Protein backbone atom coordinates (compact mmCIF):
# COMPACT_ATOMS: atom_id res chain seq x y z
CA UNK A 1 0.00 0.00 0.00
CA UNK A 2 1.26 3.46 -0.91
CA UNK A 3 0.95 6.17 1.74
CA UNK A 4 0.93 9.82 0.67
CA UNK A 5 1.34 13.25 2.26
CA UNK A 6 2.00 16.75 1.02
CA UNK A 7 4.45 19.36 2.23
CA UNK A 8 5.41 22.85 1.11
CA UNK A 9 9.01 23.97 0.62
CA UNK A 10 9.45 26.76 3.17
CA UNK A 11 13.14 27.61 3.07
CA UNK A 12 14.01 30.68 1.01
CA UNK A 13 16.39 29.02 -1.44
CA UNK A 14 14.22 25.97 -2.10
CA UNK A 15 15.56 22.49 -2.74
CA UNK A 16 19.28 23.03 -3.25
CA UNK A 17 22.32 20.91 -2.32
CA UNK A 18 22.14 21.06 1.52
CA UNK A 19 18.41 20.29 1.80
CA UNK A 20 18.75 17.56 -0.81
CA UNK A 21 21.55 15.96 1.23
CA UNK A 22 19.32 16.04 4.32
CA UNK A 23 16.41 14.52 2.37
CA UNK A 24 18.61 11.71 1.03
CA UNK A 25 20.07 11.03 4.49
CA UNK A 26 16.61 10.95 6.08
CA UNK A 27 15.03 8.76 3.38
CA UNK A 28 17.97 6.35 3.59
CA UNK A 29 17.20 5.61 7.24
CA UNK A 30 14.01 3.80 6.19
CA UNK A 31 13.40 0.59 4.26
CA UNK A 32 10.38 1.97 2.41
CA UNK A 33 10.62 3.21 -1.15
CA UNK A 34 10.02 6.97 -1.09
CA UNK A 35 9.17 9.13 -4.10
CA UNK A 36 8.72 12.90 -4.26
CA UNK A 37 6.61 14.54 -6.94
CA UNK A 38 6.25 18.12 -8.19
CA UNK A 39 3.63 18.44 -10.91
CA UNK A 40 4.51 15.68 -13.40
CA UNK A 41 8.15 15.29 -12.25
CA UNK A 42 9.01 12.42 -9.89
CA UNK A 43 12.20 11.66 -7.98
CA UNK A 44 13.51 8.83 -5.85
CA UNK A 45 14.15 10.34 -2.41
CA UNK A 46 17.54 8.58 -2.30
CA UNK A 47 18.78 10.13 -5.56
CA UNK A 48 20.32 13.60 -5.20
CA UNK A 49 20.35 14.15 -8.97
CA UNK A 50 16.68 13.22 -9.36
CA UNK A 51 15.74 15.49 -6.44
CA UNK A 52 17.63 18.38 -8.02
CA UNK A 53 15.65 17.87 -11.23
CA UNK A 54 12.40 18.55 -9.35
CA UNK A 55 13.28 22.27 -9.44
CA UNK A 56 11.43 22.85 -6.16
CA UNK A 57 11.62 26.50 -5.13
CA UNK A 58 10.21 28.19 -2.04
CA UNK A 59 6.44 27.67 -1.97
CA UNK A 60 6.51 24.51 -4.09
CA UNK A 61 4.05 21.85 -2.98
CA UNK A 62 5.61 18.38 -2.85
CA UNK A 63 3.67 15.15 -2.96
CA UNK A 64 5.52 12.51 -0.95
CA UNK A 65 4.72 8.84 -1.47
CA UNK A 66 6.10 5.93 0.52
CA UNK A 67 5.57 2.21 0.17
CA UNK A 68 6.83 -0.35 2.67
CA UNK A 69 6.63 -1.49 6.27
CA UNK A 70 7.88 1.80 7.72
CA UNK A 71 6.17 4.10 5.20
CA UNK A 72 4.26 6.15 7.78
CA UNK A 73 7.42 6.77 9.82
CA UNK A 74 9.34 7.76 6.68
CA UNK A 75 6.60 10.17 5.65
CA UNK A 76 6.50 11.72 9.10
CA UNK A 77 10.27 12.26 9.14
CA UNK A 78 10.39 13.73 5.63
CA UNK A 79 7.35 15.99 6.04
CA UNK A 80 8.78 17.25 9.35
CA UNK A 81 12.13 18.00 7.71
CA UNK A 82 10.51 19.84 4.79
CA UNK A 83 8.00 21.78 6.89
CA UNK A 84 10.85 22.85 9.21
CA UNK A 85 12.62 24.41 6.23
CA UNK A 86 15.45 21.86 6.51
CA UNK A 87 16.68 23.81 9.53
CA UNK A 88 17.51 26.78 7.29
CA UNK A 89 14.59 29.05 8.11
Secondary structure, 3 states (H helix, E strand, C coil): CEEEEEEECCCCCCCCHHHHHHHHHHHCCCCCEEEEEECCEEEECCCHHHHHCCCCCCCCEEEEEEECCCHHHHHHHHHHHHHCHHHCC
